[in-house]
Amino acid sequence: MSVLLFAGLMRGMQEDMKCNSFNFGEGEIRIRHELFDRYEYMNPMHYVVEDYRGLVERVMELADVRTVSPRVVVPAGAFRGERLITARGLGIDLDLERQYQEIDELIVSGRAPQPDAPEALLGVRLAERLGVEPGDMVTFQTQTRSRRSNAFTVDVVGLAGFPVAAIDRTTFLMPIEPAARFLRMGDAAVELLVKSESGDSATLADRINTEVDERGPTGVRATTWMEAGFAYPTVQLADAWLVVFAGFFLALAITVIVNTTLMAVRERTREIGTLAALGMRDRTIVRLFTTEAFYIGAIGTAIGIGLGLAASAVLGVTGIDVSARMDAADINIASILYPVLSAAAVLRVAAATLVVSTLAALFPSAAAARMKPVEALRE
């Protein structure tokens, strides 16, 4: 039960992290100027993807491309008294973004911005920090493509409940056209995020890079989510923790089963001696105890799987609220986690438990088979 529940939570966390990274982070595949990646910590807005509309059309024509989202990243800050509140705006193409993700489902109040209008959809926690609500205006300071200071004012037309606390505290969405004007971007975007049909990110990234090498723009490269950010190493780490956790519980199970079987052998010494005196072979005695362990393991496995599935079903509706732990964490894990279980995962856990419980009985069974009938009958 514990292994199954933990496996579901780890898988749910992994799927959630991938989804959030694809939608709000590095994307499944991210197309950027290669020097922007190198100097990202300095906000190098002059390293951009030129003629992004033309590149979007060309990428969409490639095989295995499901959708593309061009974005202008807006480094921003707003003063409230003497306090500077930092924020991160995303200028998006609203039509393409709706194909890329279910953006309207994020809206908790108000509406989405209108294309080409100086309007913004603020994260709920960002709005709280700024002290604004739908119908208000907010002025942000930013840095243009030529690294000059600029300020712009947007109408707050809605609030979005972003799934990740760190994103909700800092992010606002606005149409890409005014975002590009405020940053003096011209026809350039900071990045393009791509989702594939098959999930074969590496092959599609190579295909995009071939297209860019042949037809431009210069200096632009496509990188997969496995190369571009922290999501992939964290997903791998979660897999490692699952192995450690499952190994611990299976080791605990082996200890308990060996102990229990040894006690059963000790308590049934005279019975074993009688069976041996009647001519039962050693291997038959071993089979007797391992079969008993198999049936006990099967019953325990069935009960554990049932309890694990029941607990996962309940948590699949209610979730586990980890928002208090995620407020200060800069990682793409949602504030509420839901376990995700597949039939393959359930079968793997059941098979491993059953095999371990059966094999763990071999040593005590062999000890029972080595008993001398005369000595066993004297017990």
C-alpha positions in Angstrom: 0.0 0.0 0.0 2.8 2.4 1.0 4.8 1.7 -2.1 1.8 2.1 -4.4 0.7 5.3 -2.8 4.2 6.8 -2.9 4.6 5.7 -6.6 1.4 7.4 -7.5 2.4 10.6 -5.8 5.9 10.6 -7.4 4.4 9.9 -10.8 1.8 12.7 -10.2 4.6 15.1 -9.3 6.6 14.2 -12.3 3.6 14.6 -14.7 2.7 17.9 -13.0 6.3 19.2 -13.2 6.5 18.3 -16.9 3.2 20.0 -17.7 4.1 23.2 -15.8 7.6 23.3 -17.4 6.2 22.8 -20.8 3.6 25.5 -20.3 5.4 28.1 -18.2 9.1 27.2 -18.2 11.4 25.9 -20.9 8.7 24.1 -23.0 9.1 20.7 -24.4 11.4 22.3 -27.0 12.5 25.9 -26.6 13.8 28.0 -29.6 16.0 30.9 -28.5 19.1 32.8 -29.5 21.9 30.7 -28.2 23.6 33.7 -26.5 20.4 34.5 -24.5 20.8 31.1 -22.8 24.4 31.9 -22.0 23.7 35.3 -20.5 20.1 34.7 -19.3 20.9 35.9 -15.7 21.6 39.3 -17.2 18.3 39.6 -19.1 20.0 40.1 -22.5 16.9 41.3 -24.4 19.0 42.1 -27.5 19.6 38.4 -28.2 16.2 37.6 -29.7 14.5 35.5 -32.4 14.0 37.7 -35.4 10.9 37.4 -37.7 9.3 35.1 -35.2 6.0 35.0 -37.2 7.8 33.5 -40.2 9.6 31.0 -38.1 6.3 30.0 -36.4 4.8 29.2 -39.8 7.9 27.2 -40.9 8.1 25.2 -37.7 4.4 24.4 -37.9 5.0 22.8 -41.3 7.5 20.3 -39.8 6.5 16.8 -39.1 5.5 15.9 -35.5 4.9 19.5 -34.5 1.6 19.8 -32.5 1.7 23.5 -31.6 4.0 26.5 -31.2 3.8 29.4 -28.8 5.9 32.6 -29.5 6.6 34.6 -26.3 8.1 38.0 -25.3 9.4 37.7 -21.8 8.9 41.1 -20.0 11.2 41.7 -17.0 9.2 44.1 -14.9 9.0 45.8 -11.5 6.4 48.0 -9.8 6.8 50.2 -6.8 4.4 50.2 -3.9 5.6 53.0 -1.7 9.4 52.4 -1.3 9.0 48.7 -1.9 9.9 47.2 -5.4 7.8 44.3 -6.4 9.5 42.3 -9.1 7.4 40.5 -11.7 7.8 38.6 -15.0 5.4 39.2 -17.8 4.7 36.9 -20.7 3.6 38.5 -24.0 1.7 35.7 -25.8 -0.2 35.3 -29.0 -3.6 34.6 -27.6 -4.9 32.5 -30.5 -1.7 30.3 -30.6 -1.6 30.1 -26.8 -5.1 28.6 -26.7 -3.8 25.9 -29.0 -0.7 25.4 -26.8 -2.6 25.2 -23.4 -6.0 25.7 -21.8 -5.2 29.2 -20.8 -8.9 30.2 -20.2 -9.1 27.5 -17.5 -6.6 29.5 -15.5 -8.9 32.5 -15.1 -10.5 32.8 -11.7 -12.0 36.2 -12.1 -12.4 38.7 -14.9 -11.5 37.8 -18.5 -8.6 37.3 -20.8 -6.8 40.2 -22.4 -7.9 41.4 -25.9 -5.4 41.0 -28.7 -3.2 44.1 -29.3 -4.7 45.8 -26.2 -2.6 47.0 -23.2 -4.3 44.6 -20.8 -3.0 42.0 -18.5 -4.0 38.9 -16.6 -2.3 38.8 -13.3 -1.5 35.9 -11.1 -3.7 35.9 -8.0 -0.7 36.3 -5.6 0.9 38.9 -7.7 -2.3 40.9 -7.6 -2.3 40.6 -3.8 1.3 41.8 -3.6 0.5 44.8 -5.8 -2.9 45.4 -4.1 -4.9 45.5 -7.3 -7.9 43.7 -8.7 -9.7 43.5 -12.0 -10.6 47.0 -13.2 -7.5 48.6 -11.8 -4.4 49.8 -13.6 -0.8 49.0 -12.8 2.4 50.6 -14.0 5.5 48.5 -14.5 9.1 49.5 -15.2 11.1 47.4 -17.6 14.2 47.3 -19.9 13.9 47.5 -23.7 15.7 45.5 -26.3 18.3 48.3 -26.5 18.8 48.0 -22.7 17.1 51.3 -22.0 14.6 51.9 -19.2 10.9 52.1 -20.0 7.6 52.2 -18.2 4.2 51.0 -19.3 0.7 50.9 -17.8 -1.8 48.0 -18.3 -5.4 47.5 -17.4 -5.9 44.5 -15.1 -8.8 42.7 -16.7 -8.5 39.4 -14.8 -6.8 37.2 -12.3 -5.2 33.8 -13.2 -4.6 31.0 -10.7 -1.3 29.6 -11.9 -0.7 26.1 -10.6 2.8 26.9 -9.2 3.1 29.2 -6.3 6.3 30.8 -7.4 4.8 31.5 -10.9 1.6 32.8 -9.3 3.6 35.3 -7.2 5.4 36.9 -10.1 3.7 36.3 -13.5 1.3 38.2 -15.6 0.1 37.5 -19.1 -0.5 40.1 -21.8 -0.9 40.2 -25.6 2.4 39.8 -27.5 1.8 43.0 -29.6 1.9 45.6 -26.8 4.6 43.6 -25.0 6.8 43.9 -28.1 6.0 47.6 -28.4 6.9 48.3 -24.7 10.2 46.5 -25.1 10.9 47.9 -28.6 11.2 44.4 -30.0 10.0 45.1 -33.5 9.1 41.7 -35.2 11.3 39.7 -32.7 10.3 37.4 -29.9 12.4 36.2 -27.0 11.5 32.5 -27.5 9.3 30.0 -29.2 8.0 27.0 -27.2 7.1 23.9 -29.1 5.1 20.7 -28.3 5.4 17.6 -30.3 2.8 15.0 -31.3 4.9 11.9 -30.4 7.0 13.1 -27.4 10.2 12.5 -29.3 11.7 15.8 -28.3 15.3 15.2 -29.4 14.4 14.2 -33.0 12.1 17.2 -33.4 14.7 19.6 -32.0 17.3 18.3 -34.5 14.7 18.8 -37.3 14.1 22.4 -36.2 17.8 23.1 -35.9 18.3 21.8 -39.5 15.5 24.1 -40.7 17.1 27.1 -38.8 20.6 26.3 -40.2 19.3 26.3 -43.7 16.9 29.3 -43.6 17.8 31.3 -40.5 17.5 33.3 -38.3 21.2 33.3 -37.4 22.3 32.3 -33.9 19.0 30.6 -33.0 19.0 27.0 -31.6 16.3 24.6 -30.4 16.9 22.7 -27.1 14.8 20.1 -25.5 13.4 20.3 -21.9 15.9 17.6 -21.0 18.7 20.1 -21.8 17.2 23.5 -21.1 16.1 23.5 -17.4 15.8 21.8 -14.1 12.7 19.8 -14.7 14.3 16.7 -16.3 17.0 16.2 -13.5 14.3 16.6 -10.9 12.1 14.0 -12.6 15.1 11.6 -12.7 15.7 12.4 -9.0 12.1 11.5 -8.2 12.6 8.1 -10.0 15.7 7.5 -7.9 13.8 8.3 -4.7 11.0 5.9 -5.7 13.5 3.1 -6.1 15.0 3.9 -2.7 11.6 4.1 -1.0 10.4 0.8 -2.6 13.7 -0.9 -1.8 13.4 0.1 1.9 9.8 -1.3 2.2 10.7 -4.5 0.3 13.7 -5.0 2.6 11.4 -4.5 5.6 9.0 -7.0 4.1 11.8 -9.6 3.6 12.8 -9.2 7.2 9.3 -9.7 8.5 8.6 -12.7 6.2 11.8 -14.5 7.1 11.1 -13.9 10.8 7.5 -15.1 10.6 8.4 -18.2 8.6 11.2 -19.1 10.9 8.8 -18.8 13.8 6.3 -21.1 12.0 9.0 -23.6 11.4 10.0 -23.6 15.0 6.4 -24.0 16.2 5.8 -26.9 13.8 8.9 -28.9 14.4 7.1 -32.1 15.4 4.8 -31.7 12.4 7.8 -31.4 10.1 9.4 -34.4 11.8 6.3 -36.5 11.3 6.0 -35.6 7.7 9.7 -36.5 7.2 9.3 -39.8 9.1 6.4 -40.7 6.8 8.7 -40.3 3.8 8.1 -36.7 2.6 11.2 -35.5 0.7 13.2 -32.4 1.6 12.2 -30.6 -1.6 8.5 -31.3 -0.9 8.9 -29.7 2.6 10.5 -26.7 1.0 7.7 -26.5 -1.5 5.1 -26.8 1.3 6.5 -23.7 3.1 7.1 -21.6 0.0 3.6 -22.4 -1.2 2.2 -21.3 2.2 4.3 -18.1 2.0 3.1 -17.5 -1.6 -0.6 -17.7 -0.5 0.0 -15.4 2.5 1.9 -13.0 0.2 -0.9 -13.1 -2.4 -3.5 -12.2 0.2 -1.4 -9.4 1.7 -0.6 -8.1 -1.8 -4.3 -8.0 -2.7 -5.2 -6.2 0.5 -2.3 -3.7 0.1 -3.1 -3.0 -3.5 -6.8 -2.5 -2.7 -6.0 -0.1 0.1 -3.4 1.7 -2.0 -5.9 2.1 -4.9 -8.6 3.4 -2.5 -6.2 5.9 -0.9 -5.1 7.1 -4.4 -8.7 7.4 -5.6 -9.5 9.7 -2.6 -6.3 11.8 -3.0 -7.0 11.9 -6.8 -10.1 14.0 -5.9 -8.9 16.0 -2.8 -5.2 16.2 -3.6 -2.5 17.0 -1.1 -2.1 20.7 -0.5 1.7 21.5 -0.3 1.3 25.3 -0.9 2.8 26.1 2.4 6.0 24.3 1.4 6.0 25.6 -2.2 5.7 29.4 -1.6 9.4 30.0 -1.5 10.4 27.1 -3.8 11.5 28.0 -7.3 10.5 24.7 -8.8 7.7 23.9 -11.2 5.6 21.8 -8.8 2.0 22.7 -8.3 0.6 23.7 -4.9 -1.7 20.7 -4.9 -0.4 17.2 -5.8 -2.6 14.4 -7.2 -1.4 10.8 -7.4 -1.3 9.3 -10.9 -1.3 5.5 -11.2 -1.2 3.3 -14.3 -2.1 -0.3 -14.7 1.6 -1.1 -15.4 2.7 0.5 -12.1 0.1 -1.4 -10.1 1.2 -4.7 -11.8 4.9 -4.0 -11.1 4.3 -3.3 -7.4 2.1 -6.4 -7.1 4.6 -8.6 -8.9 7.5 -7.4 -6.9 5.7 -7.8 -3.6 4.6 -11.3 -4.4 8.0 -12.5 -5.7 9.8 -11.0 -2.7 7.3 -12.6 -0.2 7.8 -16.0 -1.9 11.5 -15.9 -2.2 11.9 -14.7 1.3 10.5 -18.0 2.6 13.2 -20.1 0.9 15.8 -19.9 3.6 13.4 -20.9 6.5 12.0 -23.6 4.3 15.4 -25.0 3.6 16.1 -24.9 7.4 12.9 -27.0 7.9 13.9 -29.5 5.3 17.3 -30.1 6.9 15.7 -31.3 10.2 16.4 -34.9 11.2 13.1 -36.7 11.8 14.2 -38.2 15.1 15.4 -34.9 16.5 12.3 -33.1 15.3 10.0 -35.7 16.9 11.8 -35.2 20.3 10.9 -31.5 20.3 
